[in-house]
């Protein structure tokens, strides 16, 4: 017994765009960006100090403070 022939695929229909999407007829030019004054001097607290990575052992208190038992 042979399976019935598969129907022809449906013709391509235009998809509905998600809410808020607008199709433009031409590309929109991006406005040139100017650097903000003082963009490189935002860290008012000084140079960045390298810190060692934290581990779970470092985060645990050894004196038992903070225990609820």
N, C-alpha and C positions, 0 to 999 in steps of 0.2 A: 504494500500500500504506500503510495507516495503522498507526501504532504501537499496541501493545496498551494498554488503559486502565491508568492507574497505580493501584496498590493503595491502599486506604485507609490513612491514617497510623496508626501503632501508637498504642494508648491511652497516655495520659500515665502514666508509672510514677514513683514517688517516687525521686529521685536518692539515690545513696549519698553520704553526707557523708565528707569526707576524715578520715583517722585523727586522732583527738584533738578533733574538733569535737563539742560537746554542744549539743543544742537545749534551750533553756530555755523554760518555760511562761510566764514573765513577764519583763519587762525588769528588769535589775539596776540598782539605784540606785548612782550613783557617789559614793564617799566624798568629803566636802569636803576640799580640800587647804589646808593651812596653810603660809604662807611659812616657809621655814627661817630661823632666826636668822642674820643676817650674809650673806644671799643676795646683797645688793648690794655687799658688800665682799670679794669673793673674789680680786680682783686685788691681792695683797699687794705686788707689785713697783711699784706706782704707776700713774700715768695712762698710757694708751696713746699711744705716740709714732708719728705717721704716718711711714711709710717710702716711698720712691719705688718704683715697680714695677720688678721685675728683668727684664732682657732677656737674650737669649742672649749678646749682646756683653758685657754686664756680668759674666756668669758665666764667660766665657773669660778665662784668665790671659794677660796680654800678655808676661810675661817667659819663657814657655816652661816654667815649672816644672810638673812632673807629667807631662811627655811621656815616653813609653817608648822613643822611637827612639834 
